[in-house]
Amino acid sequence: MTVPADHIVDEFRAALDHNAVLTGGDADPFLFDPRNLRTADDAVVVRPADTAGVAATVRICATHNVAIVPQGGNTGLSFGTESPTDRPSIVLSLARLNQIESVDPDRSTITAQAGVTIEAVQNAAKAVNRVFAPDWGARGTASIGGGIATDAGGNNVVRYGNMRDNVMGIEAVLADGTIWDGRRALVKDSSGYDLKHLFIGGEGTLGIVTSAVLKLRPATPYETSLLAAITGLDALAPLLDLAQQHAPGTVTAFELMPLVAIDRVVNVFDVVKPLDADTEYFALVKLASSNPIDGQIAAFLEAGAEASLIVDAAVAGTPEQEANLWAIRDHIPPTSAYIEHQHHGLKLDTAVPVDKVKEFVQSVLDAAAKIAPMALAYGFGHVGDGNLHMMILPITDEAVEPWLEVRDAITTEIDRRVFELDGTLSAEHGVGLLLRDRIGPQKPDIEWEMMRTVKRALDPQNLFNPGKLIPLVG
Ligand SMILES: Cc1cc2nc3c(=O)[nH]c(=O)nc-3n(C[C@H](O)[C@H](O)[C@H](O)COP(=O)(O)OP(=O)(O)OC[C@H]3O[C@@H](n4cnc5c(N)ncnc54)[C@H](O)[C@@H]3O)c2cc1C
C-alpha cells in the first residue's frame, strides 16, 4: 500500500480547501516527468494554496508517518519526484503557491512563492528594468522551488552563478510543520551558519521551500548572441578568454553545440540553420551589457579569426535571429531532439574543472567509440562553466539491444573518468534516484556521513523525499 489510507486523505480534505486533494485519475497529470515516464503508479496529490496549508499537510503526514515527495513543475531530470514504493506517501505539489509576493527594485530583489515559474520571475524583473539571471529550456514550467531544490544552473551561470548565487533568503516548512521564515535580503550577513544553503540543492530532503527572496541584476538592454563555427574543442578555452578580454564583464552564456545536434534540430523543428560551416563544433555566445557592444563583438570575432579559433560566425541582428539561435540550443537536449530514442540512452550532467573540458569530452567520445560503437555520442552545454551534457543514445531500433548489453559497462567507465578528472556526476540536475547509487565515490565517506547527520537532525522520521540524494550505504 503506497497511497495513504482513506481516513488520512479525509484529514487532508478537512484541513485544506476543496481543490487541494486529488486522487485516482485526477492525480495522473502530476505523475509524468519530462520524458513522459511515470513517477508513481497511483498517488494522492496534495496541493495547498499557501504556506499555512503546506505546514498543515506536513503535520498530518508527520502524525501518520506518511512520506512527502515535493513537486514543482516536474521538469527535473534525475527522478527526484518519484514516489517511494515501500511506504505510504503523498505528492506535495507547490504549483498553487504561484504568487509573486513583492518586487523591490530598490533592493534589487523579488520575493516569490515556490510554485512561480522561472519565466514569470524573469518577466517580473524585466518590468522593473532588472534581470533575474537563472535561465534554461524548461523556464516556462520549472518552478522557483524546484530550481532551488536542485540548485539549477542553466545558460547564464558563467556570469551570474547557479540558483544558489541568486537566492538571498528562503521560507521553508520543517519536518514538524514549523514554518521557518528566513527571507532576509541582506547582501552581507555573517551571523552564523547560512542555513538556506542546506535547502538549496537539498532536493526536498530536508524541508519544503515555500517562498524565496531572489536577487535581481541590473538590466542589460544591449544583448547579442552569436554562433561561431570553431576549429575544434581546443578552441574553446582560448575563445572564452578572448571574449572576456574584448568584451569584459559581458559574457553571459558560452555554450557548446555540435554540428550533429544542430543538424538534427534543424531537420526536426521549425528553426533556421544560421551558418553553413561544417566544422564539428560551434560555440553559442551571448554578450549583454548596459552599453552598446557591437564594437566589442567585432573585435572579439576578429581576434578569434586571427588566432585561427573561429572559421565563420553568424551574429544575431534581429530579435527573431536571436530567438532562432536560442531555440536551436533549447531543442538540443535529447528530451527534445531525440524524444523517441532518448529513453534508453545515457544522458550525463557532468561538470569538470574548466581546464579539463576538452580532455573530458574526448575521453567520453573515445570510451563510447570503444564500448558502444552502435550508439550516437555527442556533447553539448554550458561549457563556459565546465558543465557538459554528454549523450550516448541508440538512435535506431537495431542499436537498442546491443546498446542495452553495454549500457552498464559504459556508464561505469564514464563515471570512473569523471571522478579521475575531479569532476561531478551532478552539475545542475541534482542526484535524485538517478545518481544516488553512482555518486558515492565522488566524495569522501565523511562528507556523505555529515549529510546523513544533517538529514537525521532535521527530518528524524525521514518524511521528506526518502531515498533520494544521499547514497544508502557507507
Ligand atoms: C528541456 C529541459 C531543459 C532543462 N535544462 C536545464 C538546465 O539547463 N539547467 C538545469 O539546471 N536544469 C535543467 N533542466 C532540469 C529542470 O528544469 C530543473 O531541474 C528544475 O530546477 C526543476 O524544477 P521543477 O520545478 O520542475 O522541479 P521538480 O522537477 O518538480 O522537482 C525537482 C526536485 O526538487 C524537489 N522540489 C521541487 N519543488 C520543491 C520545493 N518547493 N521544496 C523542496 N523541494 C522541492 C523535488 O522533490 C525534486 O527532488 C531542464 C529540464 C528540461 C525538461
Ligand as a Chemical Component Dictionary entry (heavy atoms), coordinates in Angstrom:
data_LIG
# 
_chem_comp.id                   LIG 
_chem_comp.type                 NON-POLYMER 
_chem_comp.pdbx_formal_charge   0 
_chem_comp.three_letter_code    LIG 
# 
loop_
_chem_comp_atom.comp_id 
_chem_comp_atom.atom_id 
_chem_comp_atom.alt_atom_id 
_chem_comp_atom.type_symbol 
_chem_comp_atom.charge 
_chem_comp_atom.model_Cartn_x 
_chem_comp_atom.model_Cartn_y 
_chem_comp_atom.model_Cartn_z 
_chem_comp_atom.pdbx_ordinal 
LIG C1  C1  C 0 14.021 20.787 -21.664 1  
LIG C2  C2  C 0 14.686 20.865 -20.310 2  
LIG C3  C3  C 0 15.850 21.614 -20.174 3  
LIG C4  C4  C 0 16.460 21.700 -18.931 4  
LIG N1  N1  N 0 17.604 22.453 -18.830 5  
LIG C5  C5  C 0 18.167 22.603 -17.622 6  
LIG C6  C6  C 0 19.343 23.410 -17.480 7  
LIG O1  O1  O 0 19.898 23.926 -18.441 8  
LIG N2  N2  N 0 19.835 23.583 -16.234 9  
LIG C7  C7  C 0 19.248 22.993 -15.132 10 
LIG O2  O2  O 0 19.747 23.194 -14.036 11 
LIG N3  N3  N 0 18.177 22.198 -15.242 12 
LIG C8  C8  C 0 17.619 21.987 -16.452 13 
LIG N4  N4  N 0 16.531 21.168 -16.579 14 
LIG C9  C9  C 0 16.037 20.407 -15.414 15 
LIG C10 C10 C 0 14.912 21.047 -14.597 16 
LIG O3  O3  O 0 14.204 22.014 -15.308 17 
LIG C11 C11 C 0 15.462 21.625 -13.317 18 
LIG O4  O4  O 0 15.994 20.565 -12.551 19 
LIG C12 C12 C 0 14.450 22.399 -12.468 20 
LIG O5  O5  O 0 15.144 23.003 -11.412 21 
LIG C13 C13 C 0 13.353 21.555 -11.887 22 
LIG O6  O6  O 0 12.339 22.434 -11.426 23 
LIG P1  P1  P 0 10.877 21.879 -11.194 24 
LIG O7  O7  O 0 10.055 22.953 -10.613 25 
LIG O8  O8  O 0 10.358 21.250 -12.422 26 
LIG O9  O9  O 0 11.172 20.773 -10.074 27 
LIG P2  P2  P 0 10.623 19.310 -9.979  28 
LIG O10 O10 O 0 11.027 18.505 -11.147 29 
LIG O11 O11 O 0 9.194  19.315 -9.630  30 
LIG O12 O12 O 0 11.456 18.813 -8.703  31 
LIG C14 C14 C 0 12.861 18.689 -8.756  32 
LIG C15 C15 C 0 13.370 18.283 -7.356  33 
LIG O13 O13 O 0 13.124 19.333 -6.431  34 
LIG C16 C16 C 0 12.228 18.912 -5.383  35 
LIG N5  N5  N 0 11.341 20.057 -5.156  36 
LIG C17 C17 C 0 10.538 20.663 -6.060  37 
LIG N6  N6  N 0 9.932  21.732 -5.503  38 
LIG C18 C18 C 0 10.349 21.788 -4.218  39 
LIG C19 C19 C 0 10.071 22.661 -3.125  40 
LIG N7  N7  N 0 9.266  23.710 -3.254  41 
LIG N8  N8  N 0 10.683 22.408 -1.943  42 
LIG C20 C20 C 0 11.517 21.360 -1.786  43 
LIG N9  N9  N 0 11.808 20.508 -2.778  44 
LIG C21 C21 C 0 11.238 20.721 -3.981  45 
LIG C22 C22 C 0 11.559 17.666 -5.929  46 
LIG O14 O14 O 0 11.146 16.798 -4.902  47 
LIG C23 C23 C 0 12.664 17.065 -6.781  48 
LIG O15 O15 O 0 13.568 16.369 -5.965  49 
LIG C24 C24 C 0 15.902 21.029 -17.810 50 
LIG C25 C25 C 0 14.732 20.276 -17.954 51 
LIG C26 C26 C 0 14.134 20.181 -19.192 52 
LIG C27 C27 C 0 12.881 19.365 -19.317 53 
# 
loop_
_chem_comp_bond.comp_id 
_chem_comp_bond.atom_id_1 
_chem_comp_bond.atom_id_2 
_chem_comp_bond.value_order 
_chem_comp_bond.pdbx_ordinal 
LIG C1  C2  SING 1  
LIG C2  C3  SING 2  
LIG C2  C26 DOUB 3  
LIG C3  C4  DOUB 4  
LIG C4  N1  SING 5  
LIG C4  C24 SING 6  
LIG N1  C5  DOUB 7  
LIG C5  C6  SING 8  
LIG C5  C8  SING 9  
LIG C6  O1  DOUB 10 
LIG C6  N2  SING 11 
LIG N2  C7  SING 12 
LIG C7  O2  DOUB 13 
LIG C7  N3  SING 14 
LIG N3  C8  DOUB 15 
LIG C8  N4  SING 16 
LIG N4  C9  SING 17 
LIG N4  C24 SING 18 
LIG C9  C10 SING 19 
LIG C10 O3  SING 20 
LIG C10 C11 SING 21 
LIG C11 O4  SING 22 
LIG C11 C12 SING 23 
LIG C12 O5  SING 24 
LIG C12 C13 SING 25 
LIG C13 O6  SING 26 
LIG O6  P1  SING 27 
LIG P1  O7  DOUB 28 
LIG P1  O8  SING 29 
LIG P1  O9  SING 30 
LIG O9  P2  SING 31 
LIG P2  O10 DOUB 32 
LIG P2  O11 SING 33 
LIG P2  O12 SING 34 
LIG O12 C14 SING 35 
LIG C14 C15 SING 36 
LIG C15 O13 SING 37 
LIG C15 C23 SING 38 
LIG O13 C16 SING 39 
LIG C16 N5  SING 40 
LIG C16 C22 SING 41 
LIG N5  C17 SING 42 
LIG N5  C21 SING 43 
LIG C17 N6  DOUB 44 
LIG N6  C18 SING 45 
LIG C18 C19 SING 46 
LIG C18 C21 DOUB 47 
LIG C19 N7  SING 48 
LIG C19 N8  DOUB 49 
LIG N8  C20 SING 50 
LIG C20 N9  DOUB 51 
LIG N9  C21 SING 52 
LIG C22 O14 SING 53 
LIG C22 C23 SING 54 
LIG C23 O15 SING 55 
LIG C24 C25 DOUB 56 
LIG C25 C26 SING 57 
LIG C26 C27 SING 58 
# 
